Amino acid sequence: MLRLLGAALVTLSASLVGFGFARGVRRQCAQLEGLLWALDFMQAELSSRLTQLFSMLPACRQKDVALFFEAAGRALSVPPGCTVPVSFKRGFQASSNFAPGQEAAQALYGLSLGLGRFDLES
């Protein structure tokens, strides 16, 4: 009888420890799923905002600058999309008359890297 009671206590304590670990793993999985949802939402929001921003910039009065940002915005909005530095490169390719100078091109390159730092693909 005493052995049976001891075996039952060992089994019960091992089960409680196992259920405690399982509850912790379930909670961690739920938190990770929530985090994945939040990151997907953030990615969609950042992509949408950049696409909206680039779609407004072609209203610029200077034609070559407008063509540059129009091409960059088009590259960002076409599935599967691309990173901001690649979209700026496509903008330069699409507006062949756009030659802002070495310092301005470096500033645009730095801007593209800064904007690209906040998307998930980078």
N, C-alpha and C positions, 0 to 999 in steps of 0.2 A: 504494500500500500504506500509506504514511504517512497519507494522507488518510482511508483506511478505518479505520485504528487510531485516529486522532483523533476521527472521528465516533463510533466505538464507545465511546471514553472519555467523550465528552460525553453520549451517550445513557445510559451506565451511571451517571454521576454525577447526571444529572438524575433518573433513575429512583430512585436511592438517596435523594435529597432528597425526592422525592414520596412514596416509601414511608415515610420517617421522619415526614412530616407526617400521612400517613394513619394510622399507628400512634398518633400523639398524639391525633388526632381520635377514633379508636375508643376509646382509653382515657378521654378526656374524656366521650364519650357514655355509656360504661359507668358512670363515676362519677356522671353526672347521673341516670341511671336508678336507681342505688342511692340517691341523695339523694331522688329523688321517692318511692321506696318508703318510705324512713325517714320522710319528712314525712307521707305517707298514714297510716303506722302511728301516728305521733304524734297526728295529728288524730283517728283512731279512738279512741285511748287516752284523750285528753283529753275527747272527747265522752262516752265510756263512763263515765269517772270522774265527770264532772259529773252525768250522768244517775243514776248510782248514789248520789252524794251527795244529790241532790235527792229521790231516792226514799226515802232514810232520814230526811230531815228532817220529813216529815209525822207522824212519831212524836212530835212535840213535844206537850206537854201543853196548850198554848193552841190552841184550835180554829182561830181566824182565821189564826194564823201557820202552822199545819199546812196549811190550805187554800191559803195563798199559795204555799208551797214545793211542794205537790202540783201545783198548776196550772203553776208554773214548770217543774217536772220533766217534766210531761206535754208542755209545749210544746217542750222540748229533745229529747224522745224520738220525737216524731211526725215521720216523713219529710216533707219534706226537712230538717227541723230549722230552728233559728233561732239567732240569737246570744243570749248571756246577757242583754244589756239588753232585748231584745224579750221574752224569756221572763219577765223580772221584770215587764215591763209587763203581760203576759198574766196573771201572778200577781195583780197589783193589780186587774185587771179582773175576775178570777174570784172574788176574795174581797172583796166590796163592803163588808163590815164591818171590814176591816183598815185602820185609820187610826193608824199608830204615831206620828205627829207629824212636824213639819217636819225636825228634825235627824236622826231615825231614817230618814226617807224619803231624805234626802240621803246618809246613810251607806250605805243599801242601793243607791242609785244609783251611788255610788262603788265599792262592791263589785262591782256588775254590770259596770262598766267595767273594773275590775281583772281580773275573771275572763274577760271578753271579750277582753282584750288577748292572751291566750295561745292563742286558737283561730285557725285559719288563715283563716277567713272574715273576721275583723276585720282 
